[in-house]
Amino acid sequence: MAERVQQPPAKRLCCRPGFGATCRQGQRAAGAPCGGSAATQGGSSRTLSPESLLDIAARRVAEKWPFQRVEERFERIPEPVQRRIVYWSFPRSEREICMYSSFNTGGEEIGSSGESGDETRLPFRRGIALLESGCVDNVLQVGFHLSGTVREPATSSEPELLCNVSVSFDRCKITSVTCSCGNKDIFYCAHVVALSLYRVRKPEQVKLRLPISETLFQMNRDQLQKFVQYLITVHHTDVLPTAQKLADEILSQNSEINQVHGAPDPTAGASVDDENCWHLDEEQVQEQVKLFLSQGGYHGSGKQLNLLFSKVREMLKMRDSNGARMLTLITEQFMGDPRLALWRQQGTIMTDKYRQLWDELGALWMCIVLNPHCKPEQKALWLLQLRRWSNMDVCPLEDGNHGSELINLTNVLPRELLHRGITSVTNLEGWVGHPLDPVGTLFSTLVETGRGSEDGNPVSAPQPFLEEGESLVSLAVETALIGLGQQRLMPDGLYVQEKVCRNEEQLLARLQEVNLDNMLVKILRRQATLLLEAGPYSGLGEILYRESVPMHTFAKYLFTSLLPHDTELAYRIALRAMRLPVLDSTAPSADLSRPPHIVSVVANRYPRWFTLNHIESQQCELASTMLTAAKGDACKLQTVLESIQKNIHSSSHIFKLAQDAFKIATLMDSLPDLTLLKVSLELGLQVMRMTLSTLNWRRREMVRWLVTCATEVGVFALDSIMQSWFTLFTPTEATSVVASTVMSNSTIVRLHLDCHQQENLANSARTLALQCAMKDPQNCALSALTLCEKDHIAFETAYQIVLDAATTGMNYTQLFTIARYMEHRGYPMRAYKLATLAMTHLNLSYNQDTHPAINDVLWACALSHSLGKNELAAVIPLVVKSVKCATVLSDILRRCTLTTPGMVALHSRRNSGKLMSLDKAPLRQLLDATIGAYINTTHSRLTHISPRHYSEFIEFLSKARETFLMAPDGHIQFTQFIDNLKQIYKGKKKLMMLVRERFG
């Protein structure tokens, strides 16, 4: 059993009491030998047999349980079970490995930001390149420890480098890494990536052994002594002093080592007390952040810190515990920055760049403390840490200043309210239901947010003087409306701005709960009229400029409140809000450092609600509310549509409005509103035009939705979008989505089309398909053929388009796909012609024996063989020219010799029934090419062969001999070939000895 003592990390004390020789023999008899078959080690097989119960259970245990718990839970663990648990404990996903090696903080490589022009220099990409070029060797897994060597090829400036790499892992996470390259970085080097991906992608090629303590347990005393002496002999310069020291301690009865039961085993997996998380070099994180901060934002340090923040955000998105761990390390360095104390002593504000970094830091902590998935005890620890930081003298305030006060609504209240006792909107705290927030330190807000609001008695406000017929509620509403409609500037700092706007949003939410009486409706009318009568850059427009609750939120409240009482005024106020003065760069501004136009808004990093995206989100909500209210009124719907098209510039927001209009128009409890459906379709068409030439990840969803909407509008709408497809869709979208959907049975049934309407719609779809095929034959030809199947002329036209594009515009994969389609449709000669055209574009080198095009080549040869000797004779020269892989050529050769060509009768032709001769054309040419390919491949493989590949190479020569012997003089050729190998590669003595043993 394993026990914890004060030992180096990742080393457990392992011993096996109660394990006898009989038990061990029984375990070996019960399971496969170490390594097992390729199918067993890989966890999968090329067959479709179901996964074993052992693998299913072992995988679940490997993901959730530390191995020590397994040992403690079961006294005896059969060896096959141990092997499968150890096998499944290594990570199986490359995503996390990529995340921990995605950029280099040294300044040269930028990582996921994409600003570096050479993505291949990223550690993850370099690791993949090393793996795919065969630079990973000697891979061995001993228990929960993976080791291997990675060869870094020589360059013009650097010699070849051989790196020894080792990786420890536990519960599908890499827990420690070591590489002799001396990498000093936060994330994994390319050599660690290469070794890890080798284990992920080629698990069946990794030698697997149980933890070393298990192996030692099976040895007797003589074997153990021999093992230790050989180990010391091989590494005597490194381990001899340590070995002697350990021997002295073991021989001493009172030594500390003899007081502990068991011995450490670095390959035995994690202890139950060990934290299960991915390896993160904390020291490097601290050093890098400290270095970047010391540079004061110069030399790209600010960019690098933002990259670290992005990495934290990526970890949080994947629910990786290292996200909070890494952010804690970064925050400690920020809190230790000596500039904080200097700025506090001098009473100056921090620089704008530095404040941006602090804002980002706070935003990330906000994500952590509000994470609904975190455990309560973990959240409590974070809040305790945040409270400690908040209590430090150097902790910056939320606005980035020292001693500034929170700006509220007080300064903008008119005199007629001030003399009636309303000295501040904070007088309305009792009406809101809780106190409005003061300014605090950056982390005090986070602590408060994480802890949640506490219950308490509302703060009572002083009773102001009320005019006749006026209630406290009506006065509060009037005060709030005036305050929300006035202009003022916000303080610096995202979190202090958050507090101001949260207070105003709370006031607005409270207003929405108030039942409107005649007095309140009168107040609403008066305030709405005043806002409308103001100038273009005052009144309602000022609500946007003053960087607080956007005017669209306020206008939405006014619209919904006034709609039952004054429809005309409600629409006027809403349509005025829809016009975005913020887009006008000529608008005046009292603060020239903050011009109102949108370019400055985004560039100066205003708060979230003042960015274009958030403004348009609020605008979108207002427009949706107007569309709902205008249902059934064609005039008002047209007015709202025009306002949307003119003032909303985000395709995603217009798409949302189109979807909203569609839902409103097709409510289940009423007949579809055709006018609103047309508005929905018009908005959808606008989205199509906006996103046609830009990348949008929702584009396919948008196209499918538009076809659905057009179907609901009617057949004329479907015909219209097909007639003007080139302004709305790409050729691929038009054929694969639009035309296919139009011609589907479900569309015909939905529209209740008669035969004449069906044919007209199908003709439009086929015309569209042919136009798309001519414009983009690579992606649309097959779809066009499929859509034109029922029309002979259209089908012939589509086939001719394919032939015209085959020589220049299409690759072999596309041509093979269409060729197979033609054979399936009953056109074998057309399939043969396209297959030969595809072969002219193909080039398979000697080592591409797993290339995806191999199946297509075999199919093409089988098709030619079935058509007859002439077709086969025509295709073999193309095969010889395109394929240099010996195993593929030999496979084709054998298939051609098994059956008679022309077995499929074509145009009443009959074959002679004779097998083709290998010493005559066309098979003689194929045989010579196959033998030549084997010879060339042999020399290529011998150039860089390692001893671990010797047995595989001997099997390769055996297959080559089978091909040689198919020739009349094949035996003599093969003997000469082997003799040449012995002479040329006589330096590879062990390999040549194996060659002589097998082939003489």
N, C-alpha and C positions, 0 to 999 in steps of 0.2 A: 504493500500500500504506500501511497505518497503522503509525505508530511512536510509542512512548511517550517523552514528555519531561516535564519538570516544568511541567505546565499545570494549570489548575483542574480539579476532579473532573469526570468524565463527558465529557471532551472529548478526542477522539483526533486525532492529526495524520493528515490524509488527503491522499494524492496518488494519481494514476493513471498511472504510466509505462506506455507500451506500448499505451495506449488511443488509437486513431485514429478519424477521422471515419467511415471505412469500417466499422469495428467497430460504432460507435454506430448507424449507419444499419441495419446488419444486425440489431442487437438490437431496434431499434424495429419493424423489419419482422417479427421473429419473435414478438412478443407484442402483447397488447392495450394500448391507451392507458391512461394513469394513471387509476386508479379502476375501470376495467372495468365489467362489468355488475353489477347487484345480486346476482345469483346467484354470480358469481365473487368479488366482494369479501366477501360474507358467508360464504364457505366452504361454502355449502349452497344448495340450490335447492328450489323448491316441487315440482319434479319428483323422481322417484325414481332419477335417474341416479346411477351410482356416482361416488365422489369421485375426482378426477384423481390420477394418480401424482405430478404436480408438487406438488399441495397436500399429499399425504401426506408426501412427502419434505421439503418446506419446513417443515411443522409440526414434524417431528422435529428438523430442524436448528435451528429457532427455539427449541426447548425446551432443547437441550443445548449448542450451540456459540455462543461469542461471535462477532459478525460479523467481527471482525478475523481470526479463524482461518479463516473462510470465504474472506476476501479473500486471505490468504496461501496458502491451499491451492490456489485456482484463479486463474489469471492473468486470465481473462476470465469474467465472470459475466453471462449474458444478463439484460437488464432485466426481463423477466417473472419470472425466478427471484428477482431481488432484491426485487421487489415482494411476492411471496408470502412470502418470509422475513420482511420487515419487517412485513407484515400479521399473520402468525401469532406474532410476538414479543410482542404485548401479552397480558396475562393474560386468560384466558377464564372464570375462576371468580370469583364474587362473594364466596366464603367468606373468602378472605384479606383482601379489601378491607374486609369487615365486621369481621374480627378487628382490623384496624389503625384502626378508627374506631368502636369499640363502646362506649366510655365516655369521659367527660370528667373529668379529675382535679381540676377546679376546685372540686369539692364539690357543685355543683348537680345534676350528672347522675351517676347511679350505674352505668349500663351493664348488663352482663350479670347483675349481682346481682339485678336486678329490684326493688330497693327504692325506686326513684323511681317515683312514680305516673304520670309522663308519659313513656312510652317514645318518643313522637314527637319529643322534644327531643334524642335521641341523634344524634350527627353522621351515623351511617349512615342512620337513618330520615329525618332532615332532608334528606340528600342524595337519597334516593329521592323524597321529596316535591318537591324542586326539579326533578328530572328529569321526573317525571310531569306536572308543571304547565307544562312547556315553557320552563323558565328557562335551559336550556343552549343556547348559540348559537355560531356562528362556529368550529365544531370543525374543526381541521386537524391532520393527522398528517404530519409531515415526518421521514422516517426513523424513528428511535427516540425521537421527541419528539412529544408530544401537547399541543395548546394549545386554549384556548377561553375563552369568557366565560360567567359564571354570574350571573344576575340574582337578587338577594335582594329579594323584594317588600317594599314598605313596610308598616310596622305602625303602630299608634297612637302608638308612642313613638320609632320609628326610621324614617328616610327610606329610600327604595330605594337598594340598594347594588349596584354592578356590579363584579364581581371578575374579574380576569385570572388565569387558572389555567394552569399548565403542569406536565406530568408527563413524566419520562424513564423508560424501561423497558428491560429486557434479559432475555432468556430467560424470558419470561412472569412477570417480577417487576417491580414498580414500584420503581425505584432512587432516585428523588428527586422531590420535589414542591415547588411554589412557588405561593403564592396571595397576592394583594394585599390580602386581608382582614386580614392581620396576626395570624393565629392563633398563639397561644403555648400550645401543648399538646403532649403526648407523641404524640398520634395525629392522623390526618388530619382536616381540617375538612370540613364538609358540602359545600363547593364542589368540593374535590378528589374527594370521593365521587361527586358528581353527574356531573362530567366523565368520571371513570373508568367509571362504570356506563353512561354514554351510549355509550362506545366498546365496552363489553362487549355491550350489548343491541342497539345499532343500528350495527354496524360498516359496513353497506352505505351509511349516510348520512354517513360520515366521508370527507372529501377526503383522498386518500392521495398523498403525494409521496415520492420517494426522498430520501436524505440530501442536504442542501443542497450539499455538495461535489460530488455527482454532477451536480446542475443547473448549478453554476458551470463544471464541466468542459466542458459542452456549449456554452458561450458563447464567442464570439470577443472580441477586445480591445475593440471598440466597445461590444458588449453588456455586457461587464464594467464598463466605465467608466460607461455609462449606469445600470447597476444600482447601483453604489456611490454615484453622485451623487444618484440618486433616494432611496436609503436615507438618505443624510445630510440631504437636504432635508426629508423627512418627519419625521425625529427629530433635527433639527439641535441643539436645545437640550440633548439628552441625550448624543448621541454625538460631537458635533463635536470637543471636546477630545481624546477618545480616538482619533478618526479621524486627527486631525493628528499625534498622537504616534506612531501606528502608521505613518503615511506617512513621518515623519522617520526612524524606525528602518529601514524597508524601503529607503529611499534611501541609508542609510549602509552602506557595504560591510562594516564591521567590527562591526556591531551583532549582538547575540545572536540576534535573530530570523532573521538571514540565515545563521546557522551551523546552523540546524535544517532538515532536509528535510521539506517538507510544511507544513501549517497545521492548527490545531485545528478540529474540527467537532463541536459539541455534539449534532448529530443523527445521528452516524455509529455509534452503538452503543458497547458496552463493549470495553475492551481485554482481551486474554487474561489480563492480570495482575489485572484488577479482580475483587473478590469479588462473587459473584452472590447478593445477598440483598435482601430487601425494605427499603425506606427506613425508618429509625428515627432519630428526632432524639435523639442521645445527650445533647446538652447539656440538653435539656428533661427527660429522664429524671433526670439528676443533680440538676437544680435542683428538680424536684418532690419527689424523695426527701429531699433536704436540707431542704426546707421542711417536709415532714411530720414528719421527725425532730425538727426544732427546736421543733415544737409539743408534743412530749412526750406524744402520744396524745390530746390534746384537740382540740376542733373537728372531730371526725370523721377526724382524720389516721390513726388506727389502721385505721379502715375503709378509707380510701383506699390505705394500704399493702397491706392484704390484697387489695384489688382488683388492685393491680399484681402481687401474687403469683399471683392467679388468672389474670391475663393471661399471665404466664410459663408457668404450667401449661398453658394453652391452646396456647401456641406449641410447647411441648415435645410435646404430644399430636399436633400436626400436623407434627412433625419440622422445625420452622422454626429455622434456626440463630440467629435473633435471640432465641430463648428464653434460651440460655446467655449471649448477648451482653448482653441486658437484665439478667439476674440478676447478671452481673459488675459492671455499673454500679451496681446497687442495693447489692451487697455492699461496694463501695468506699466508698459513702456511709455505710453502717452502720459499717464499720471506722474511718471518720474522725469518728464521733460523739464529741464531747468528753466526754460523760458516762461513756464507758468508762474513760478515764484517771482521772476523778474517783472513780468507784466503786472502782477498784483501789487508789488511794491511801488511801481511807477504809476499805477492807476490808469494804465493804457489798455486799449482793446487789442485782442489778438488779431493777426492778419486775416484777410479774407480767405486765403487758401487754407490756412490752418483751421479756421472756423468751419469750413466745408468738411474737412476731415473729421472734426469733432461731431458735426451733425450726422455724418455717415456712421460714425461709431455709435452714437446714440440711437440711430434708427435700427441698427443691427441688434442692439440690446433690447429695443422695443419688440423686435420679432421674437427674441428668446423668451422674454418674460410673459409674452402673450401667447406663447405656443401652447395650444390645447393638448398636445400629446405628451408634454413633459410630466414627470412624476412630481408629486407635491414636495417630497423631501429635497429633490434636486432644485426645484423652484425656490424653496426656502433658502438654500445655500447661495443661490445667485442673488436673491434679494439682500441677504446679509452682506455679501461682498459689495453690492452696489451701495448699501447704506454706509459701509466703511469708507468707500471712495467719496461718497457725498459729504461725509463729515471732515474730510481733509481740507485744509485751508486753501490749497491750490486748485481745488475742483472748480472748473469754470462755471459761470452762470449760464442759464439757457440762452440768453441773448448775446453771449460772447463778450459782454462788458462787465464792469465791476461797479455795482451800486446803482444801476439804472432801475427805473420804476416801470411797472407794467402800464402801458397806455391803454385806457379803456374808453368807454363811450362818454365819460363825463364832460370832456372838453368840447364836445360837439352839440350838447343839448342847448336849445334856444332859451333865451331869457325868460319867456313866459312860463316855462316849466321850472326854471331855477327858482323864481320868486314864489312858486307854489309849493316849495318844499322838496322837489325832486332835484337833489344836488348831484346825484350820480345814478347810473343804471344799477350800481350795486345796491341802491335802496330797494331794488326789486328782487333781492335774493330770496326773501320770504315767499314771493309769488312764484319764482322759478322752482323753489323746493329745496335748495341747498346753496351754500356759499359759492360765489364765483371765485375762480382760481387766482392766487397771487403768483408772482415770479419766484422761482427757486433755483437751486443748482440743477445742472444737467441730469444728474443721477437721482435727485430727489423726485423728479417727475416719474422716472422709470420705476422707482420703488413704489410710488403711489399707484401707478398704473398696474404694476404687477400684483400689488396687495388687493386692489379692487376698492371701490368706494365703500366706506363704512356707514352703517345706519346712524342717524342722529336726528335731533329735533331741528326743524327749519329755523333759520335765523329770522327773527321778526324785524321788519323794516319800520322806520318811523312813519307815522301816518301823515301823508302830505295833505295840504289844503285842497278840498274838492269843490269844484264849481257846482252850481245848481243842476240837478239831474244827472250828475256824473258819478259813477261808481269807481271804486279802487281798480276794478278790472279794466274798465274803459280807459281810465287814466294810464294804467300800466300798458295797455295795448297802444295807446297814442304815443307814450314815451318810447316804447320799443320800436314802433314804426319810424318815428323821427330819428332815433339813434341809428337804426339799421340803414336809413336812407342818406346819411350824411357822410362826408369825406374826411378822412384822416390818414396819416401814414402809420404803418406798422413798424415795430422795433425790429432790429436784426435778430437772427437766430430762429431756427425752425420751431423749437419747442415753446418759446414764448409766443410766437405767432399761433401755434397750435392752441394754446390756452385762450387767447383772445377770441379766436374763431370758434372754439368749442363753447365758450360762453354765449356767443351770438347765435350759434346753432341751437343751443338749449332754449334761448329766448324764442327763436322761431318755432321750434317744436312745441313750446308751450302755447304760442299763439294759435297753432293749428288745433289745439284742443278746446279752444274757447268757442262756445255757442254764440253766434252773432245775433245781436238784437239790433233794433233800428239805430241806436246810438253808435254801435260799433260799425255798422254798415256805412253810416254817415262819415265816420272817421276814415274808413278804408277808401271811400270815394274821394274824400278831400286829399288824402296822402297820395293816392294814385294820380289824381289830376295835377297836383303840384309837381310830381316827378315827371309827368309827360310835358308839362309846360316849360320845364327847365331847358337850358341850351343843350347843344349836341354833346358837350363834354362836361356837363354838370348834371345834377339831379340823378336820374336813374343810371346814367353812364358813370357817375362818380363811384357808384357802388362797386363797379369793377376795378376802377383805378385805386381805390383805397386798400386793396389787397385783403379784403375780409370776405364774409359770406358772399359768393358771387351773385350778381343781379338775377341770374336765371333761377336760383333757388328762391330768392325773394319774390321774383315775378311769378313763379309758379304758385306761391302761396296767395299772392294777390289775385291771380287768375282764377284759381279754384274757389277762393272766398267770394269773389265778385260775380262769378258766372251766374249763379241763380238770381242775382239782384240787378245786375247791369251787364248784360252780355257784350254790348258794344265796347264798353270801357274795359272789360276783362280782356277782350281780344286785342284792343289797342295796346294795353300795357304789355301783353305777352309778345305781340309782334314787334314792339319797340325793343324788348329785351333780346329778341332773336337777332336783331341787327348788331353785329359785333364791332363797336367802335375801336376795340383794342387792336383790330387789324389795320387801322388807319395810322400810318406813320406820321401824318401831318398834325395829329391831335396835340393841343398844347399841354404842357405839364409844368407844374410849379417846381418840381424836382428834376432838374435836367439830367442828374445821374441815373434817374429811373424813368426813361421815356416810356410812354404807354404802349408803343407798338409791340407786336408779339415777338419780334426778333429779340428785343431787349428783355422781354419777360422771361424767355427761355434761357438766354445767355447769362442773365444775372442770377439764375437759380432762385427764383421766387418760390414761395411755398407751393405745395402740391396742388391746392385748389386754384392756383393762379396760373398754372401751366396750360398750354393749349389743350392738351388731352382732357384735363379735368373740366376746363371751361366748356368744351364741347360735350362732355358727359352730362353736365348740368343742362346745357342747351338741349341735348337730346331728350332728357326727361321732360323738359318743358314742352318740346314739340310733340312728344308722345301723348302727353296730357291733352294738348290742343286737338290732336287727331281723334282721340277718343270722344272729346266733347263735340267735334264737328261731324260725327258720323250721321249720314242722312242729309247733310246740307252741302250740296255740290259746290256752291259759291265759296263757302268758308273753307272746304277741303282744298279747293284750288288755291286759295290765298295762303293757307298753311303750307301746301306743297311748294309754292314758289318761294316762300320764305326759307324753307329747309334747303332747297336747291341753291339758293343764293348765299346763305350764311353758314351752313355746316360743310366743312371741308374734309372731314375724316370719313374714309370709306367704311370703316367698321361701325361708326355711329350711324351713318346713313343706312347701312345694312340692318342694324338693329331696329331703326325706325320702320324700314320696309317690313321686317318680320312682325313688329308690333301692329302695323296697319293690317297685315294679312290675318293675324289672330283676331283682331277686333272685327274685321269684315266677315269672318267665317265662324262666328260663335255658334255653338251647337244648338242653342235654343231659338235661333232665328234664321231666316233665309240669308244667303250671302249678299252683302252690300256691294253691288257691281262698281259703283263709283269709287268706294274706298279700295276695292281690289285693284282698280286701275291706278290709283295713287300708289299702292304697294308695288305694282309692276313697274311703274315709272321710276320709283326710287331704286328698285332692283336693277333696272337698265342703266341708271346713272352709276351704280356701284360697279357694274360690269365694265363700263367705259373707263372708270377711274382706275381700276385694278388690272386692266388688260396688259399693260406694259410694265407693271411693277410687281415685285414679289409680295405675296400675301399668303400666309399659311392657311387661311380659311377660304382660299379661292375656290377649291373644289366644292366645298359646302355651299358657297354662294351660287355657283353654277347650277348645282342640283336644285337648290331652293328656287332659283329663278324659273327653271323649267316647270317645277310644281306650281308656282304662282301663275305662269302663263297658261298652264293646263286648266287651272281653276277659272281663269278669265274666259277662255274659249279657244276654239280652233283657229280663229283669225289671229290671236296673239301668238300661238305657236308658229304659224306660217310666217308671221312678221319677223320673229326673232331668227328664223332660219334664212329668210331673205337677206337680212342685214347681219349675218353671223360674223363677218370679218371685222365689224366695229365693236363686237361684244365678246367674242370668244377666240381662243387660239384654235388652230386646226384640230389638235388632239381633243380639246374639250368639245368642239362642235361635233366630232364623229363619235367619240366614246361615251359622251354623256347626253348631248342634246338630241342628235339624230337617233341614237339607240333608244332613248326614252320615248321619243315621239312614235317610233315604229313598234313599240312594245304592245302586247295585248292589253295590258292594264290601262294604257292611255286610251286605246280604242273603246274599251268598255266604259271608262270614266266619262268620255265625251259622247257616248251613244252615237258613234259615227255610222253613216250608211256606206255602202260600197264605193260610191262615187267620191265621198269625202275622204275615205281611207286612201283611195288611189291618188288623189291630189296631194294629200299630206305625204304619202310615201314617195311620190315624184319629187317633192321639194326636199325631202330628206336625202334621196339618192343624188340629186343635183348638188346638194351641200357636200355630201361625202366625196364626190368626184372632184369638186373644187378644192377640198382640203387635201386630197391625195396628191393633186398636182402641186399644191403649195408646199406640202410637207410629206413626201412619200415615205420617209423613214418611219414616221410614227402613225401615219393614217392609212397606209395602203391596205393593210389587213382588215381594218375596220371598214374601209370602203368596199372591199370584196365581199365581206359578210353582209353589209347592208344592201348590196346590189345583187344578191344571189337570185332573187326572183324575177329579175329583169335581164334578159340575155344581152341586150345591147349595152346596158350600163355595166354589166359584169365584164364583157369583153373590153370595154373602155378602161375599166379599172385594171384589168390584167395588162393591157398595153402600157399603162402608166407605170406599172411595176417594172416591166421590161426596159422601158426607157430610163428609169432611175437606177437600174441594177448595176450598171457599170461604174457610176460615179457617186450616186447619192445614197446608197444603202450598204450596210455592212453585212458580213456573213451571217450573223445571228438573225437579223431581220429576214434575210433571204431564205435561210433554212426554215424559219418559222412559217413563212408563206408557202414554201415548197411542201412542207408537211400538210398544211391546210389543203393545198391543191390535191395531194394524194388522197386525203380523207374525203374530198368532194368528188373523187372519181376521175381525176385528170392526171394519170401517172406520167404521161410524156411532158406535160407542163411542169409537174413537180420535178422531173428529171432535169429539165432545162434550167429551172431556177436553182437546183442543187449544184449543177456544174458552174453556174455563175457565182454562187456562194463560195465554191472551192477556190476560185481565182483570188478571193480576198483573204484567204486563210493562210496562216503560217504557224505550224506547230514545231517547236524546237525539240531537241533530243530529250530534254528533261521534263517536258510538259505532259507526263503520262496521266495526269489527273485533270487536264484541261476540260472545261465544260463542253467544248465543241466536239469532243471525241465521239460522243453519242450521235451527233449529227453526221459526222464523217462515216461512221459505221452504217447509219441508216441510208445515207446517199449511196454507198457501195452496194448495200443490200438491194436497194431499189434498182440500180443499174444492172445488177446481176439477175434480178427477176425479169427485167425487160428483154434481155438477150445479150449475146456475145458482142455484138457491135457496140451497144451502149456501154457495156463493161469495158471494152477496149478503149472507148473514148474517155472514160472517167479515170482510168488507172494512171495515165500520164499526169493528170491534175493532182491525183493523190500523191504520187511520187514527188512532184514539185512542191506541194504544200506541207506535207507531213514528213518530219525527220525523226519522229519518235519511233524507236525500234519496236517497242511492245505493241503500239497501235498498228504498225504496218504488218507485224506478224499475225495479229488478230484478224486483220482484213484478209491476209493471204490464206489463212486456214478456212475462213468462212467461204471463200471463193472456191476452195477445192473440195468442199463437202457435198455440194449439190450441183446439179446441171444448170447452166445459165438459161434464162428464158423460160422458167417453169410457169410463169404467168402468161397465158395466151393473150396476145395483143394483136388486134386487127386480123384475127384468124391465123396468125403465124404459128408454126409448130417448130419446136426445137428438135435437134437430133437425138437428144437423150444421152449424149456422151459427156463425161467429165472433161474439163479442160486440162491440157497438159502443162506441167510446170516448165518444160524446156522449150515451149513455144510462146509467141506473143498471144495475149498481153501479159500472162502471168509471169513469164520469164523476167520481164522488166520489173515487175513488182517484187519478185524473189530477190533479184540482184540488189534492188534498192533496200530491201529489208536487211539483207546480210551486210551491206555497206553501213546501214544505220547502226547495227549492232557493233560493228568494228569502231565507228566514230564515237559512239556512246561509251564503249569500254575505255578508250583512251581518255575521254573527258572525265570519267568517273575516277580513274586511277590518278589523275593529277592532284586531287585534294582528298583522297580517301583516308579515313582514320580506322584504327583497328576494330572499333566497335561496329563498323559496317562491312567487315570482311565476309561474314557468313551470308549477308544479303547479296554481296557481290558474286559469291560462288553460285548462288541460286540464279542470279542474272545470267551468268555464263552457261548454266545448264539450259535455260530457255533459248539462249543463242544457239547452242549446239543443235537443239531440235529444229531450228530454222535452217541451219547449215545443211543438215542431213536431208532436207527436202530436195536439194540440188543433186544432180547425177554425180558430181564430183565433190559433194559436200563434205564427206569424211576427210578427204585430202586437204580441202580449204581450211577446215576447222583445226586440223593438226598443225598446219603451217601457222595459223593464227595464234594458237597456244604457244608454239615454239617462239614466235616473235615476242609475245608477252613476257616469256621467261627471260629472254635476252635483254629486252628494253628495260624491264622493271626488276632486274635481279637484285637491286638494292632493297627491295621490299621482301625480305627473306621469309618472314612468317607467311605472308600472303602467297608467295610463289610456292611455298611448301604445301599450302592448302590446295592450290591449283594442281600441283603434281598428284596429290592424293586423290583428287576427284577425276582428273582428266588424263593422267599419265604423263 
